Amino acid sequence: MTILIIDDEPGLRQTVSLILAEEGYQVHTASDGEEGLSRARELDPDLILCDVRMPRLPGLEFLDRYRAENGRAMVVVMTAYGGLELAIEAMKRGAYDYLPKPFSPDQLVLTLRKAQEREALRSEVKRLREEVQIERRYREIIAKAPAMTRALEVAFKVARHPSPVLITGESGTGKELVARLIHAESDHADGPFVPLNCGAIPENLLESEMFGYVKGAFTGADRDKQGLFEAASGGTLFLDEIGEMAPTLQVKLLRVLQEGQVRRVGDTRVRSVDVRLVSATNKNLEERTRLGEFRNDLFYRIAVVPIHLVPLRQRKEEIPLLVRHFVEQNNRRLRTQIAGPDPEAMQYLLNYAWPGNVRELENTIERALVLSEGPRITPVDLPPNVTSPVAPLDGVELPDDELSVKKHGEVLERRLIRMALERTGGNKTRAAELLQLSSRALLYKIREYGLG
């Protein structure tokens, strides 16, 4: 803490300087108010000790001019006996406190400690207010990077309108959170929010899941069942990983969006639905449209307002905010009291590429809190892939000095399995199909690589 002493008495300046230097403060002095203003501009101190009665520029005038220049330091005025009225006037003009002369070393140190505590409390309140403002604005989403805040501003604007939204971005970037934000800010907020991962349900079941079915429509249909479109009526239907939807279902989805009606499997009747549609994908749907893998007319129907979420590696300024949020959140849930990462651990977190994005960061922090001996997260508590130097090779991160084909193959296999599980929302049967493995082989490899 830097302190500037302004007093015309050389003996007092020297005595106070020695006392405060012994307490660990950085101390500077000035002999009157004019010199004090000049030194304050130069030093930008944290606290100023200023005498009330001085030649050239008395304490009250110094205070007025310092505040007029937007000086940020706390000012404690010093006044001799009988100068209480002046001290009170100084506090009315913005001084933090006053010290009656003569004062003891203990009185001096106690006054400064109180000032420090007040400033620390004020800073913490300011930080918390900023966090509350962010939380109120973006709900559960922490955003600081310009690309992310722009995306959320678009989400806020489109939320008030019924236009379909397509959210794109890598797995783990927070697409469902943005979809929930749009729902919460929309006219459908009082209705249900119904999520459906199109890649996690086999094609033969997805149609009945979306549109429902009537009794006797197929083997096992022993009763009528409402589909998710009907369940979401009056609210929002969130179709995650819509790029995984089969072409036959794409046609039926397009018809529902055009007509606002659904027909249950095996039924002859149609039912009207009022659904706000928000879709998401980690695929390049425009490219898939060009290749004929996704219907052109459906793409333009669902992507009236596109919102792209950039990966975490492109918004690293958000990592400290996210880390603090996940530490506080998991401390409450796990009943731990870890303060957060130490500087070295934080540097590792900032340097890592985060291929799994925010979801991977959240899992990493939870793991670190479980393993940490406290009081802070250290590099030892972080996974090896975060703390080991890596270099990219065809999109796969590998150790710089590792040339083993076998080990490279294991790293690639582990990555592909993790990507398949993320893409299918943890559905191991569907993931095995994507990986062209048997379910038994996939379960074995999940255990082998510790992915379960």
Secondary structure, 3 states (H helix, E strand, C coil): CEEEEECCCHHHHHHHHHHHHHCCCEEEEECCHHHHHHHHHHHCCCEEEEECCCCCCCHHHHHHHHHHCCCCCEEEEEEECCCHHHHHHHHHCCCCEEEEECCCHHHHHHHHHHHHHHHHHHHHHHHHHHHHHHHHHHCCCCCCCHHHHHHHHHHHHHHCCCCCEEEECCCCCCHHHHHHHHHHCCCCCCCCEEEEECCCCCHHHHHHHHHEECCCCCCCCCCCEECHHHHCCCCEEEEECHHHCCHHHHHHHHHHHHHCEECCECCCCCEECCCEEEEEECCCHHHHHHCCCCCHHHHHHHCCEEEECCCHHHCHHHHHHHHHHHHHHHHHHHCCCCCCECHHHHHHHHHCCCCCHHHHHHHHHHHHHHHCCCCCECHHHCCHHHHCCEEEECCEEEECCCCCHHHHHHHHHHHHHHHHHHHCCCCHHHHHHHHCCCHHHHHHHHHHHCCC
